[in-house]
Amino acid sequence: MLVLGMLAFLLLYVLSLGPAVRLVQYYPRAGWLFESVYCPLLWLADNTGLGKVLEVYVDLWLPARQAPFVYDVF
């Protein structure tokens, strides 16, 4: 039972990365807390093959990027 609880905690920790990135986008002053809490995941993203997977997951939580504004006279 303890092992299942620990696995659930680790899964929730990894899955909380996306909402945390979005929160920091709106409240940049919380960046220091984000870096402290997610330091192990940031290290894994930089030093293993998990970087691309985490990047794709975090992109799902970010607002859609708008197309650049093009002003057309004609």
PQR file of N, CA, C, O and H, with PARSE charges and radii, in Angstrom:
ATOM      1  N   MET A   1       0.826  -1.201   0.000 -0.4000 1.5000
ATOM      2  CA  MET A   1       0.000   0.000   0.000 -0.0000 2.0000
ATOM      3  C   MET A   1       0.872   1.268   0.000  0.5500 1.7000
ATOM      4  O   MET A   1       0.563   2.260  -0.660 -0.5500 1.4000
ATOM      5  N   LEU A   2       1.961   1.196   0.758 -0.4000 1.5000
ATOM      6  CA  LEU A   2       2.871   2.333   0.815 -0.0000 2.0000
ATOM      7  C   LEU A   2       3.511   2.586  -0.551  0.5500 1.7000
ATOM      8  O   LEU A   2       3.681   3.734  -0.962 -0.5500 1.4000
ATOM      9  H   LEU A   2       2.211   0.390   1.294  0.4000 1.0000
ATOM     10  N   VAL A   3       3.859   1.518  -1.239 -0.4000 1.5000
ATOM     11  CA  VAL A   3       4.477   1.657  -2.562 -0.0000 2.0000
ATOM     12  C   VAL A   3       3.505   2.295  -3.540  0.5500 1.7000
ATOM     13  O   VAL A   3       3.894   3.155  -4.331 -0.5500 1.4000
ATOM     14  H   VAL A   3       3.721   0.586  -0.905  0.4000 1.0000
ATOM     15  N   LEU A   4       2.244   1.882  -3.494 -0.4000 1.5000
ATOM     16  CA  LEU A   4       1.239   2.496  -4.374 -0.0000 2.0000
ATOM     17  C   LEU A   4       1.073   3.977  -4.069  0.5500 1.7000
ATOM     18  O   LEU A   4       0.925   4.786  -4.986 -0.5500 1.4000
ATOM     19  H   LEU A   4       1.928   1.184  -2.851  0.4000 1.0000
ATOM     20  N   GLY A   5       1.097   4.336  -2.806 -0.4000 1.5000
ATOM     21  CA  GLY A   5       0.997   5.744  -2.424 -0.0000 2.0000
ATOM     22  C   GLY A   5       2.175   6.554  -2.933  0.5500 1.7000
ATOM     23  O   GLY A   5       2.009   7.684  -3.394 -0.5500 1.4000
ATOM     24  H   GLY A   5       1.218   3.680  -2.062  0.4000 1.0000
ATOM     25  N   MET A   6       3.365   5.976  -2.849 -0.4000 1.5000
ATOM     26  CA  MET A   6       4.553   6.676  -3.339 -0.0000 2.0000
ATOM     27  C   MET A   6       4.519   6.824  -4.862  0.5500 1.7000
ATOM     28  O   MET A   6       4.885   7.873  -5.393 -0.5500 1.4000
ATOM     29  H   MET A   6       3.500   5.058  -2.475  0.4000 1.0000
ATOM     30  N   LEU A   7       4.084   5.791  -5.555 -0.4000 1.5000
ATOM     31  CA  LEU A   7       3.965   5.881  -7.012 -0.0000 2.0000
ATOM     32  C   LEU A   7       2.920   6.911  -7.434  0.5500 1.7000
ATOM     33  O   LEU A   7       3.115   7.651  -8.398 -0.5500 1.4000
ATOM     34  H   LEU A   7       3.786   4.939  -5.124  0.4000 1.0000
ATOM     35  N   ALA A   8       1.807   6.947  -6.696 -0.4000 1.5000
ATOM     36  CA  ALA A   8       0.769   7.939  -6.986 -0.0000 2.0000
ATOM     37  C   ALA A   8       1.306   9.349  -6.760  0.5500 1.7000
ATOM     38  O   ALA A   8       1.032  10.253  -7.549 -0.5500 1.4000
ATOM     39  H   ALA A   8       1.649   6.346  -5.913  0.4000 1.0000
ATOM     40  N   PHE A   9       2.071   9.536  -5.686 -0.4000 1.5000
ATOM     41  CA  PHE A   9       2.657  10.847  -5.403 -0.0000 2.0000
ATOM     42  C   PHE A   9       3.604  11.268  -6.524  0.5500 1.7000
ATOM     43  O   PHE A   9       3.551  12.410  -6.980 -0.5500 1.4000
ATOM     44  H   PHE A   9       2.294   8.802  -5.045  0.4000 1.0000
ATOM     45  N   LEU A  10       4.467  10.359  -6.970 -0.4000 1.5000
ATOM     46  CA  LEU A  10       5.401  10.688  -8.051 -0.0000 2.0000
ATOM     47  C   LEU A  10       4.670  11.007  -9.348  0.5500 1.7000
ATOM     48  O   LEU A  10       5.059  11.922 -10.074 -0.5500 1.4000
ATOM     49  H   LEU A  10       4.510   9.431  -6.600  0.4000 1.0000
ATOM     50  N   LEU A  11       3.628  10.266  -9.634 -0.4000 1.5000
ATOM     51  CA  LEU A  11       2.847  10.533 -10.838 -0.0000 2.0000
ATOM     52  C   LEU A  11       2.183  11.909 -10.767  0.5500 1.7000
ATOM     53  O   LEU A  11       2.214  12.664 -11.739 -0.5500 1.4000
ATOM     54  H   LEU A  11       3.313   9.523  -9.044  0.4000 1.0000
ATOM     55  N   LEU A  12       1.590  12.231  -9.631 -0.4000 1.5000
ATOM     56  CA  LEU A  12       0.962  13.545  -9.467 -0.0000 2.0000
ATOM     57  C   LEU A  12       1.987  14.669  -9.514  0.5500 1.7000
ATOM     58  O   LEU A  12       1.705  15.753 -10.025 -0.5500 1.4000
ATOM     59  H   LEU A  12       1.565  11.617  -8.842  0.4000 1.0000
ATOM     60  N   TYR A  13       3.174  14.412  -8.982 -0.4000 1.5000
ATOM     61  CA  TYR A  13       4.253  15.406  -9.022 -0.0000 2.0000
ATOM     62  C   TYR A  13       4.622  15.738 -10.471  0.5500 1.7000
ATOM     63  O   TYR A  13       4.735  16.908 -10.838 -0.5500 1.4000
ATOM     64  H   TYR A  13       3.404  13.532  -8.566  0.4000 1.0000
ATOM     65  N   VAL A  14       4.806  14.709 -11.280 -0.4000 1.5000
ATOM     66  CA  VAL A  14       5.161  14.929 -12.683 -0.0000 2.0000
ATOM     67  C   VAL A  14       4.010  15.593 -13.435  0.5500 1.7000
ATOM     68  O   VAL A  14       4.233  16.513 -14.223 -0.5500 1.4000
ATOM     69  H   VAL A  14       4.714  13.759 -10.982  0.4000 1.0000
ATOM     70  N   LEU A  15       2.788  15.135 -13.198 -0.4000 1.5000
ATOM     71  CA  LEU A  15       1.631  15.706 -13.898 -0.0000 2.0000
ATOM     72  C   LEU A  15       1.339  17.140 -13.467  0.5500 1.7000
ATOM     73  O   LEU A  15       0.713  17.887 -14.219 -0.5500 1.4000
ATOM     74  H   LEU A  15       2.607  14.388 -12.558  0.4000 1.0000
ATOM     75  N   SER A  16       1.774  17.536 -12.286 -0.4000 1.5000
ATOM     76  CA  SER A  16       1.522  18.908 -11.829 -0.0000 2.0000
ATOM     77  C   SER A  16       2.460  19.912 -12.481  0.5500 1.7000
ATOM     78  O   SER A  16       2.295  21.118 -12.293 -0.5500 1.4000
ATOM     79  H   SER A  16       2.282  16.929 -11.676  0.4000 1.0000
ATOM     80  N   LEU A  17       3.432  19.443 -13.237 -0.4000 1.5000
ATOM     81  CA  LEU A  17       4.369  20.354 -13.907 -0.0000 2.0000
ATOM     82  C   LEU A  17       3.642  21.279 -14.886  0.5500 1.7000
ATOM     83  O   LEU A  17       3.922  22.477 -14.924 -0.5500 1.4000
ATOM     84  H   LEU A  17       3.566  18.464 -13.390  0.4000 1.0000
ATOM     85  N   GLY A  18       2.718  20.740 -15.674 -0.4000 1.5000
ATOM     86  CA  GLY A  18       1.997  21.551 -16.664 -0.0000 2.0000
ATOM     87  C   GLY A  18       1.216  22.690 -16.037  0.5500 1.7000
ATOM     88  O   GLY A  18       1.395  23.841 -16.435 -0.5500 1.4000
ATOM     89  H   GLY A  18       2.490  19.767 -15.643  0.4000 1.0000
ATOM     90  N   PRO A  19       0.342  22.402 -15.055 -0.5600 1.5000
ATOM     91  CA  PRO A  19      -0.378  23.500 -14.415  0.2800 2.0000
ATOM     92  C   PRO A  19       0.549  24.491 -13.708  0.5500 1.7000
ATOM     93  O   PRO A  19       0.248  25.683 -13.650 -0.5500 1.4000
ATOM     94  N   ALA A  20       1.660  24.014 -13.177 -0.4000 1.5000
ATOM     95  CA  ALA A  20       2.594  24.917 -12.495 -0.0000 2.0000
ATOM     96  C   ALA A  20       3.237  25.879 -13.481  0.5500 1.7000
ATOM     97  O   ALA A  20       3.414  27.056 -13.166 -0.5500 1.4000
ATOM     98  H   ALA A  20       1.904  23.045 -13.224  0.4000 1.0000
ATOM     99  N   VAL A  21       3.586  25.404 -14.662 -0.4000 1.5000
ATOM    100  CA  VAL A  21       4.173  26.279 -15.679 -0.0000 2.0000
ATOM    101  C   VAL A  21       3.164  27.344 -16.092  0.5500 1.7000
ATOM    102  O   VAL A  21       3.515  28.512 -16.256 -0.5500 1.4000
ATOM    103  H   VAL A  21       3.442  24.448 -14.918  0.4000 1.0000
ATOM    104  N   ARG A  22       1.926  26.937 -16.257 -0.4000 1.5000
ATOM    105  CA  ARG A  22       0.898  27.906 -16.626 -0.0000 2.0000
ATOM    106  C   ARG A  22       0.691  28.937 -15.515  0.5500 1.7000
ATOM    107  O   ARG A  22       0.505  30.121 -15.797 -0.5500 1.4000
ATOM    108  H   ARG A  22       1.641  25.988 -16.124  0.4000 1.0000
ATOM    109  N   LEU A  23       0.720  28.504 -14.282 -0.4000 1.5000
ATOM    110  CA  LEU A  23       0.569  29.417 -13.152 -0.0000 2.0000
ATOM    111  C   LEU A  23       1.709  30.427 -13.109  0.5500 1.7000
ATOM    112  O   LEU A  23       1.482  31.613 -12.868 -0.5500 1.4000
ATOM    113  H   LEU A  23       0.871  27.542 -14.053  0.4000 1.0000
ATOM    114  N   VAL A  24       2.925  29.966 -13.342 -0.4000 1.5000
ATOM    115  CA  VAL A  24       4.085  30.873 -13.329 -0.0000 2.0000
ATOM    116  C   VAL A  24       4.007  31.857 -14.487  0.5500 1.7000
ATOM    117  O   VAL A  24       4.516  32.974 -14.395 -0.5500 1.4000
ATOM    118  H   VAL A  24       3.110  29.003 -13.539  0.4000 1.0000
ATOM    119  N   GLN A  25       3.370  31.443 -15.576 -0.4000 1.5000
ATOM    120  CA  GLN A  25       3.213  32.357 -16.707 -0.0000 2.0000
ATOM    121  C   GLN A  25       2.356  33.560 -16.311  0.5500 1.7000
ATOM    122  O   GLN A  25       2.604  34.676 -16.770 -0.5500 1.4000
ATOM    123  H   GLN A  25       2.957  30.535 -15.652  0.4000 1.0000
ATOM    124  N   TYR A  26       1.363  33.342 -15.473 -0.4000 1.5000
ATOM    125  CA  TYR A  26       0.489  34.434 -15.036 -0.0000 2.0000
ATOM    126  C   TYR A  26       1.001  35.139 -13.788  0.5500 1.7000
ATOM    127  O   TYR A  26       0.674  36.304 -13.560 -0.5500 1.4000
ATOM    128  H   TYR A  26       1.162  32.436 -15.100  0.4000 1.0000
ATOM    129  N   TYR A  27       1.794  34.455 -12.982 -0.4000 1.5000
ATOM    130  CA  TYR A  27       2.360  35.023 -11.751 -0.0000 2.0000
ATOM    131  C   TYR A  27       3.869  34.805 -11.758  0.5500 1.7000
ATOM    132  O   TYR A  27       4.371  33.913 -11.075 -0.5500 1.4000
ATOM    133  H   TYR A  27       2.060  33.509 -13.167  0.4000 1.0000
ATOM    134  N   PRO A  28       4.593  35.614 -12.525 -0.5600 1.5000
ATOM    135  CA  PRO A  28       6.039  35.401 -12.682  0.2800 2.0000
ATOM    136  C   PRO A  28       6.821  35.476 -11.367  0.5500 1.7000
ATOM    137  O   PRO A  28       7.910  34.912 -11.268 -0.5500 1.4000
ATOM    138  N   ARG A  29       6.284  36.159 -10.368 -0.4000 1.5000
ATOM    139  CA  ARG A  29       7.000  36.266  -9.098 -0.0000 2.0000
ATOM    140  C   ARG A  29       7.083  34.930  -8.380  0.5500 1.7000
ATOM    141  O   ARG A  29       7.862  34.782  -7.439 -0.5500 1.4000
ATOM    142  H   ARG A  29       5.399  36.617 -10.449  0.4000 1.0000
ATOM    143  N   ALA A  30       6.287  33.951  -8.814 -0.4000 1.5000
ATOM    144  CA  ALA A  30       6.326  32.620  -8.215 -0.0000 2.0000
ATOM    145  C   ALA A  30       7.377  31.738  -8.882  0.5500 1.7000
ATOM    146  O   ALA A  30       7.460  30.545  -8.587 -0.5500 1.4000
ATOM    147  H   ALA A  30       5.654  34.072  -9.578  0.4000 1.0000
ATOM    148  N   GLY A  31       8.170  32.305  -9.768 -0.4000 1.5000
ATOM    149  CA  GLY A  31       9.181  31.536 -10.483 -0.0000 2.0000
ATOM    150  C   GLY A  31      10.205  30.888  -9.578  0.5500 1.7000
ATOM    151  O   GLY A  31      10.637  29.764  -9.836 -0.5500 1.4000
ATOM    152  H   GLY A  31       8.102  33.274 -10.007  0.4000 1.0000
ATOM    153  N   TRP A  32      10.599  31.578  -8.521 -0.4000 1.5000
ATOM    154  CA  TRP A  32      11.584  31.012  -7.595 -0.0000 2.0000
ATOM    155  C   TRP A  32      11.043  29.762  -6.910  0.5500 1.7000
ATOM    156  O   TRP A  32      11.777  28.799  -6.689 -0.5500 1.4000
ATOM    157  H   TRP A  32      10.247  32.491  -8.312  0.4000 1.0000
ATOM    158  N   LEU A  33       9.749  29.785  -6.575 -0.4000 1.5000
ATOM    159  CA  LEU A  33       9.131  28.621  -5.945 -0.0000 2.0000
ATOM    160  C   LEU A  33       9.040  27.462  -6.941  0.5500 1.7000
ATOM    161  O   LEU A  33       9.280  26.307  -6.591 -0.5500 1.4000
ATOM    162  H   LEU A  33       9.152  30.567  -6.754  0.4000 1.0000
ATOM    163  N   PHE A  34       8.692  27.790  -8.176 -0.4000 1.5000
ATOM    164  CA  PHE A  34       8.620  26.775  -9.229 -0.0000 2.0000
ATOM    165  C   PHE A  34       9.972  26.091  -9.401  0.5500 1.7000
ATOM    166  O   PHE A  34      10.050  24.863  -9.446 -0.5500 1.4000
ATOM    167  H   PHE A  34       8.497  28.728  -8.460  0.4000 1.0000
ATOM    168  N   GLU A  35      11.037  26.888  -9.495 -0.4000 1.5000
ATOM    169  CA  GLU A  35      12.365  26.316  -9.695 -0.0000 2.0000
ATOM    170  C   GLU A  35      12.798  25.465  -8.508  0.5500 1.7000
ATOM    171  O   GLU A  35      13.502  24.470  -8.680 -0.5500 1.4000
ATOM    172  H   GLU A  35      10.973  27.885  -9.458  0.4000 1.0000
ATOM    173  N   SER A  36      12.386  25.847  -7.316 -0.4000 1.5000
ATOM    174  CA  SER A  36      12.742  25.065  -6.123 -0.0000 2.0000
ATOM    175  C   SER A  36      12.000  23.743  -6.084  0.5500 1.7000
ATOM    176  O   SER A  36      12.601  22.704  -5.809 -0.5500 1.4000
ATOM    177  H   SER A  36      11.814  26.655  -7.176  0.4000 1.0000
ATOM    178  N   VAL A  37      10.705  23.767  -6.354 -0.4000 1.5000
ATOM    179  CA  VAL A  37       9.880  22.563  -6.259 -0.0000 2.0000
ATOM    180  C   VAL A  37      10.171  21.597  -7.400  0.5500 1.7000
ATOM    181  O   VAL A  37      10.214  20.385  -7.188 -0.5500 1.4000
ATOM    182  H   VAL A  37      10.217  24.611  -6.577  0.4000 1.0000
ATOM    183  N   TYR A  38      10.368  22.116  -8.595 -0.4000 1.5000
ATOM    184  CA  TYR A  38      10.519  21.266  -9.768 -0.0000 2.0000
ATOM    185  C   TYR A  38      11.973  21.107 -10.209  0.5500 1.7000
ATOM    186  O   TYR A  38      12.232  20.692 -11.339 -0.5500 1.4000
ATOM    187  H   TYR A  38      10.333  23.101  -8.766  0.4000 1.0000
ATOM    188  N   CYS A  39      12.908  21.427  -9.345 -0.4000 1.5000
ATOM    189  CA  CYS A  39      14.331  21.281  -9.666 -0.0000 2.0000
ATOM    190  C   CYS A  39      14.686  19.873 -10.141  0.5500 1.7000
ATOM    191  O   CYS A  39      15.412  19.750 -11.128 -0.5500 1.4000
ATOM    192  H   CYS A  39      12.697  21.764  -8.427  0.4000 1.0000
ATOM    193  N   PRO A  40      14.214  18.805  -9.492 -0.5600 1.5000
ATOM    194  CA  PRO A  40      14.546  17.464  -9.997  0.2800 2.0000
ATOM    195  C   PRO A  40      14.016  17.202 -11.413  0.5500 1.7000
ATOM    196  O   PRO A  40      14.704  16.589 -12.228 -0.5500 1.4000
ATOM    197  N   LEU A  41      12.807  17.660 -11.702 -0.4000 1.5000
ATOM    198  CA  LEU A  41      12.267  17.454 -13.055 -0.0000 2.0000
ATOM    199  C   LEU A  41      13.006  18.297 -14.085  0.5500 1.7000
ATOM    200  O   LEU A  41      13.224  17.853 -15.213 -0.5500 1.4000
ATOM    201  H   LEU A  41      12.248  18.159 -11.039  0.4000 1.0000
ATOM    202  N   LEU A  42      13.390  19.505 -13.706 -0.4000 1.5000
ATOM    203  CA  LEU A  42      14.143  20.348 -14.629 -0.0000 2.0000
ATOM    204  C   LEU A  42      15.500  19.728 -14.935  0.5500 1.7000
ATOM    205  O   LEU A  42      15.979  19.786 -16.067 -0.5500 1.4000
ATOM    206  H   LEU A  42      13.214  19.866 -12.790  0.4000 1.0000
ATOM    207  N   TRP A  43      16.119  19.131 -13.910 -0.4000 1.5000
ATOM    208  CA  TRP A  43      17.398  18.459 -14.121 -0.0000 2.0000
ATOM    209  C   TRP A  43      17.213  17.264 -15.061  0.5500 1.7000
ATOM    210  O   TRP A  43      18.004  17.069 -15.984 -0.5500 1.4000
ATOM    211  H   TRP A  43      15.731  19.084 -12.990  0.4000 1.0000
ATOM    212  N   LEU A  44      16.169  16.470 -14.825 -0.4000 1.5000
ATOM    213  CA  LEU A  44      15.903  15.323 -15.696 -0.0000 2.0000
ATOM    214  C   LEU A  44      15.658  15.772 -17.139  0.5500 1.7000
ATOM    215  O   LEU A  44      16.119  15.132 -18.084 -0.5500 1.4000
ATOM    216  H   LEU A  44      15.526  16.629 -14.075  0.4000 1.0000
ATOM    217  N   ALA A  45      14.934  16.873 -17.295 -0.4000 1.5000
ATOM    218  CA  ALA A  45      14.641  17.377 -18.637 -0.0000 2.0000
ATOM    219  C   ALA A  45      15.917  17.804 -19.351  0.5500 1.7000
ATOM    220  O   ALA A  45      16.036  17.624 -20.563 -0.5500 1.4000
ATOM    221  H   ALA A  45      14.560  17.394 -16.528  0.4000 1.0000
ATOM    222  N   ASP A  46      16.864  18.364 -18.622 -0.4000 1.5000
ATOM    223  CA  ASP A  46      18.107  18.834 -19.236 -0.0000 2.0000
ATOM    224  C   ASP A  46      19.112  17.712 -19.493  0.5500 1.7000
ATOM    225  O   ASP A  46      19.905  17.797 -20.431 -0.5500 1.4000
ATOM    226  H   ASP A  46      16.767  18.511 -17.638  0.4000 1.0000
ATOM    227  N   ASN A  47      19.087  16.668 -18.677 -0.4000 1.5000
ATOM    228  CA  ASN A  47      20.158  15.676 -18.721 -0.0000 2.0000
ATOM    229  C   ASN A  47      19.747  14.284 -19.179  0.5500 1.7000
ATOM    230  O   ASN A  47      20.577  13.376 -19.201 -0.5500 1.4000
ATOM    231  H   ASN A  47      18.443  16.599 -17.915  0.4000 1.0000
ATOM    232  N   THR A  48      18.497  14.100 -19.540 -0.4000 1.5000
ATOM    233  CA  THR A  48      18.043  12.794 -20.020 -0.0000 2.0000
ATOM    234  C   THR A  48      17.163  12.993 -21.249  0.5500 1.7000
ATOM    235  O   THR A  48      16.984  14.114 -21.724 -0.5500 1.4000
ATOM    236  H   THR A  48      17.822  14.838 -19.523  0.4000 1.0000
ATOM    237  N   GLY A  49      16.630  11.915 -21.744 -0.4000 1.5000
ATOM    238  CA  GLY A  49      15.758  11.987 -22.900 -0.0000 2.0000
ATOM    239  C   GLY A  49      14.342  12.425 -22.566  0.5500 1.7000
ATOM    240  O   GLY A  49      13.498  12.507 -23.459 -0.5500 1.4000
ATOM    241  H   GLY A  49      16.775  11.005 -21.358  0.4000 1.0000
ATOM    242  N   LEU A  50      14.064  12.707 -21.299 -0.4000 1.5000
ATOM    243  CA  LEU A  50      12.719  13.120 -20.912 -0.0000 2.0000
ATOM    244  C   LEU A  50      12.396  14.565 -21.278  0.5500 1.7000
ATOM    245  O   LEU A  50      11.243  14.985 -21.185 -0.5500 1.4000
ATOM    246  H   LEU A  50      14.749  12.640 -20.574  0.4000 1.0000
ATOM    247  N   GLY A  51      13.395  15.319 -21.687 -0.4000 1.5000
ATOM    248  CA  GLY A  51      13.185  16.734 -21.985 -0.0000 2.0000
ATOM    249  C   GLY A  51      12.111  16.969 -23.024  0.5500 1.7000
ATOM    250  O   GLY A  51      11.234  17.811 -22.828 -0.5500 1.4000
ATOM    251  H   GLY A  51      14.332  14.978 -21.763  0.4000 1.0000
ATOM    252  N   LYS A  52      12.166  16.244 -24.118 -0.4000 1.5000
ATOM    253  CA  LYS A  52      11.189  16.442 -25.199 -0.0000 2.0000
ATOM    254  C   LYS A  52       9.793  16.021 -24.757  0.5500 1.7000
ATOM    255  O   LYS A  52       8.808  16.678 -25.096 -0.5500 1.4000
ATOM    256  H   LYS A  52      12.878  15.560 -24.277  0.4000 1.0000
ATOM    257  N   VAL A  53       9.703  14.923 -23.999 -0.4000 1.5000
ATOM    258  CA  VAL A  53       8.397  14.450 -23.517 -0.0000 2.0000
ATOM    259  C   VAL A  53       7.778  15.483 -22.581  0.5500 1.7000
ATOM    260  O   VAL A  53       6.593  15.796 -22.695 -0.5500 1.4000
ATOM    261  H   VAL A  53      10.503  14.390 -23.724  0.4000 1.0000
ATOM    262  N   LEU A  54       8.572  16.010 -21.663 -0.4000 1.5000
ATOM    263  CA  LEU A  54       8.051  17.026 -20.736 -0.0000 2.0000
ATOM    264  C   LEU A  54       7.685  18.310 -21.476  0.5500 1.7000
ATOM    265  O   LEU A  54       6.711  18.977 -21.127 -0.5500 1.4000
ATOM    266  H   LEU A  54       9.535  15.757 -21.570  0.4000 1.0000
ATOM    267  N   GLU A  55       8.458  18.648 -22.486 -0.4000 1.5000
ATOM    268  CA  GLU A  55       8.159  19.852 -23.265 -0.0000 2.0000
ATOM    269  C   GLU A  55       6.817  19.722 -23.982  0.5500 1.7000
ATOM    270  O   GLU A  55       6.026  20.666 -23.997 -0.5500 1.4000
ATOM    271  H   GLU A  55       9.249  18.106 -22.769  0.4000 1.0000
ATOM    272  N   VAL A  56       6.564  18.573 -24.566 -0.4000 1.5000
ATOM    273  CA  VAL A  56       5.283  18.346 -25.245 -0.0000 2.0000
ATOM    274  C   VAL A  56       4.142  18.407 -24.238  0.5500 1.7000
ATOM    275  O   VAL A  56       3.097  18.995 -24.517 -0.5500 1.4000
ATOM    276  H   VAL A  56       7.207  17.807 -24.554  0.4000 1.0000
ATOM    277  N   TYR A  57       4.336  17.804 -23.067 -0.4000 1.5000
ATOM    278  CA  TYR A  57       3.283  17.822 -22.046 -0.0000 2.0000
ATOM    279  C   TYR A  57       3.015  19.236 -21.555  0.5500 1.7000
ATOM    280  O   TYR A  57       1.856  19.623 -21.407 -0.5500 1.4000
ATOM    281  H   TYR A  57       5.185  17.327 -22.840  0.4000 1.0000
ATOM    282  N   VAL A  58       4.049  20.006 -21.302 -0.4000 1.5000
ATOM    283  CA  VAL A  58       3.870  21.381 -20.821 -0.0000 2.0000
ATOM    284  C   VAL A  58       3.183  22.233 -21.884  0.5500 1.7000
ATOM    285  O   VAL A  58       2.368  23.093 -21.550 -0.5500 1.4000
ATOM    286  H   VAL A  58       4.991  19.692 -21.423  0.4000 1.0000
ATOM    287  N   ASP A  59       3.497  22.008 -23.154 -0.4000 1.5000
ATOM    288  CA  ASP A  59       2.850  22.768 -24.233 -0.0000 2.0000
ATOM    289  C   ASP A  59       1.338  22.560 -24.254  0.5500 1.7000
ATOM    290  O   ASP A  59       0.600  23.441 -24.695 -0.5500 1.4000
ATOM    291  H   ASP A  59       4.158  21.309 -23.425  0.4000 1.0000
ATOM    292  N   LEU A  60       0.876  21.421 -23.787 -0.4000 1.5000
ATOM    293  CA  LEU A  60      -0.571  21.190 -23.722 -0.0000 2.0000
ATOM    294  C   LEU A  60      -1.251  22.126 -22.723  0.5500 1.7000
ATOM    295  O   LEU A  60      -2.434  22.433 -22.869 -0.5500 1.4000
ATOM    296  H   LEU A  60       1.475  20.705 -23.429  0.4000 1.0000
ATOM    297  N   TRP A  61      -0.526  22.571 -21.732 -0.4000 1.5000
ATOM    298  CA  TRP A  61      -1.088  23.422 -20.696 -0.0000 2.0000
ATOM    299  C   TRP A  61      -0.976  24.911 -21.005  0.5500 1.7000
ATOM    300  O   TRP A  61      -1.637  25.727 -20.363 -0.5500 1.4000
ATOM    301  H   TRP A  61       0.435  22.321 -21.614  0.4000 1.0000
ATOM    302  N   LEU A  62      -0.155  25.267 -21.970 -0.4000 1.5000
ATOM    303  CA  LEU A  62       0.013  26.675 -22.290 -0.0000 2.0000
ATOM    304  C   LEU A  62      -1.096  27.133 -23.219  0.5500 1.7000
ATOM    305  O   LEU A  62      -1.598  26.343 -24.017 -0.5500 1.4000
ATOM    306  H   LEU A  62       0.382  24.604 -22.491  0.4000 1.0000
ATOM    307  N   PRO A  63      -1.486  28.405 -23.127 -0.5600 1.5000
ATOM    308  CA  PRO A  63      -2.523  28.905 -24.029  0.2800 2.0000
ATOM    309  C   PRO A  63      -2.054  28.819 -25.480  0.5500 1.7000
ATOM    310  O   PRO A  63      -0.859  28.882 -25.769 -0.5500 1.4000
ATOM    311  N   ALA A  64      -3.000  28.677 -26.362 -0.4000 1.5000
ATOM    312  CA  ALA A  64      -2.670  28.564 -27.792 -0.0000 2.0000
ATOM    313  C   ALA A  64      -1.969  29.839 -28.253  0.5500 1.7000
ATOM    314  O   ALA A  64      -2.363  30.952 -27.907 -0.5500 1.4000
ATOM    315  H   ALA A  64      -3.971  28.626 -26.127  0.4000 1.0000
ATOM    316  N   ARG A  65      -0.944  29.643 -29.026 -0.4000 1.5000
ATOM    317  CA  ARG A  65      -0.222  30.800 -29.567 -0.0000 2.0000
ATOM    318  C   ARG A  65      -1.026  31.378 -30.723  0.5500 1.7000
ATOM    319  O   ARG A  65      -1.526  30.654 -31.583 -0.5500 1.4000
ATOM    320  H   ARG A  65      -0.624  28.738 -29.307  0.4000 1.0000
ATOM    321  N   GLN A  66      -1.134  32.688 -30.717 -0.4000 1.5000
ATOM    322  CA  GLN A  66      -1.890  33.343 -31.779 -0.0000 2.0000
ATOM    323  C   GLN A  66      -0.981  33.576 -32.972  0.5500 1.7000
ATOM    324  O   GLN A  66       0.227  33.763 -32.833 -0.5500 1.4000
ATOM    325  H   GLN A  66      -0.727  33.276 -30.018  0.4000 1.0000
ATOM    326  N   ALA A  67      -1.590  33.558 -34.138 -0.4000 1.5000
ATOM    327  CA  ALA A  67      -0.832  33.863 -35.350 -0.0000 2.0000
ATOM    328  C   ALA A  67      -0.398  35.326 -35.288  0.5500 1.7000
ATOM    329  O   ALA A  67      -1.114  36.164 -34.740 -0.5500 1.4000
ATOM    330  H   ALA A  67      -2.571  33.406 -34.251  0.4000 1.0000
ATOM    331  N   PRO A  68       0.751  35.629 -35.839 -0.5600 1.5000
ATOM    332  CA  PRO A  68       1.199  37.026 -35.821  0.2800 2.0000
ATOM    333  C   PRO A  68       0.227  37.916 -36.589  0.5500 1.7000
ATOM    334  O   PRO A  68      -0.348  37.514 -37.601 -0.5500 1.4000
ATOM    335  N   PHE A  69       0.063  39.121 -36.085 -0.4000 1.5000
ATOM    336  CA  PHE A  69      -0.863  40.066 -36.715 -0.0000 2.0000
ATOM    337  C   PHE A  69      -0.249  40.568 -38.027  0.5500 1.7000
ATOM    338  O   PHE A  69       0.896  41.019 -38.062 -0.5500 1.4000
ATOM    339  H   PHE A  69       0.530  39.447 -35.263  0.4000 1.0000
ATOM    340  N   VAL A  70      -1.027  40.480 -39.090 -0.4000 1.5000
ATOM    341  CA  VAL A  70      -0.576  40.962 -40.400 -0.0000 2.0000
ATOM    342  C   VAL A  70      -1.550  42.044 -40.848  0.5500 1.7000
ATOM    343  O   VAL A  70      -2.748  41.798 -40.987 -0.5500 1.4000
ATOM    344  H   VAL A  70      -1.957  40.114 -39.062  0.4000 1.0000
ATOM    345  N   TYR A  71      -1.034  43.214 -41.066 -0.4000 1.5000
ATOM    346  CA  TYR A  71      -1.856  44.317 -41.520 -0.0000 2.0000
ATOM    347  C   TYR A  71      -1.797  44.385 -43.024  0.5500 1.7000
ATOM    348  O   TYR A  71      -0.735  44.625 -43.599 -0.5500 1.4000
ATOM    349  H   TYR A  71      -0.061  43.413 -40.953  0.4000 1.0000
ATOM    350  N   ASP A  72      -2.914  44.178 -43.658 -0.4000 1.5000
ATOM    351  CA  ASP A  72      -2.973  44.161 -45.120 -0.0000 2.0000
ATOM    352  C   ASP A  72      -3.872  45.297 -45.577  0.5500 1.7000
ATOM    353  O   ASP A  72      -5.060  45.317 -45.255 -0.5500 1.4000
ATOM    354  H   ASP A  72      -3.776  43.983 -43.191  0.4000 1.0000
ATOM    355  N   VAL A  73      -3.329  46.222 -46.308 -0.4000 1.5000
ATOM    356  CA  VAL A  73      -4.096  47.370 -46.778 -0.0000 2.0000
ATOM    357  C   VAL A  73      -5.035  46.966 -47.897  0.5500 1.7000
ATOM    358  O   VAL A  73      -6.157  47.470 -47.959 -0.5500 1.4000
ATOM    359  H   VAL A  73      -2.364  46.206 -46.570  0.4000 1.0000
ATOM    360  N   PHE A  74      -4.627  46.096 -48.763 -0.4000 1.5000
ATOM    361  CA  PHE A  74      -5.455  45.747 -49.912 -0.0000 2.0000
ATOM    362  C   PHE A  74      -6.092  44.431 -49.705  0.5500 1.7000
ATOM    363  O   PHE A  74      -6.833  43.961 -50.569 -0.5500 1.4000
ATOM    364  H   PHE A  74      -3.716  45.686 -48.713  0.4000 1.0000
TER
END
